[in-house]
């Protein structure tokens, strides 16, 4: 499914401590808008199947960022005539302002946990009965943390759905860039915060364009391939059933999804 490239975990500007907030917001806001321009449309069917298999009516959105993926999925599900689940936004660095706006835009379908949440150790009272979603964020985790996130879902006996908008292939960044770059350029005019700083960074300097292009390119090198994920979940045996597939978006983009649900046969099996 991907080029035979080694995974490289170089830095992304959005991950660095101390980066000016207008730059960080530009990265997050531009990606959120890009996703809403049709990138996640084909995920309606696999996500709906996942929810049916888990029986969950609520999703814990892990690493929710500025809520762009959750809002996009709610809108795409509604467009397809499917009633969305209730998304509970969580993050190690909560973006309360953006999340309040998302909740107001989609009442009943989006809510949030205001306290920081560690993806590798989600509190039982927060995660109980809720499937987990990691949308366009799993590549931010080094392999040991990625394994810990998967292990926590299996240990908690809840389904987990991972999606990435490209595979480990720099050409995937080109495909996403066809909509991502226009989103960066228009962002200062649509952003609700720090608008004048973003105008300066975007139109009077190359900073916004360069930082976003770098993060997009490096993200393609950080991707955990399906083969990587299968190796990560192999130690869990048959406790979960694992599925994967690809989704496409214009003009020539291709991403992947990978999900696991508790194995009902294993749950019914007697213990020795």
ABEGO torsion letter per residue (X at the ends): XBBBBBBBBBBBAAABBGBBAAAAAAAAAAAAAAAAAGAAAAAAAAAAAAAAAAGBABBBBBGAEAGAAAAAAAAAAAAAGBBBBBBBBBBABBBAAAAAAAAAABBGABBBBABBBBAABBBAAAABGBBBBBBGAAAABBAAAAAAAAAAAAAAGBBBBBBBABBBBAAAAAAAAAAAAAAAAAAAAABABGAAAAAAAAAABAAAAAAAAAAAAAAAAABBBAAAAAAAAAAAEAABBBBBBBBBBOAABBBBBBBBBBBAAAAABBBX
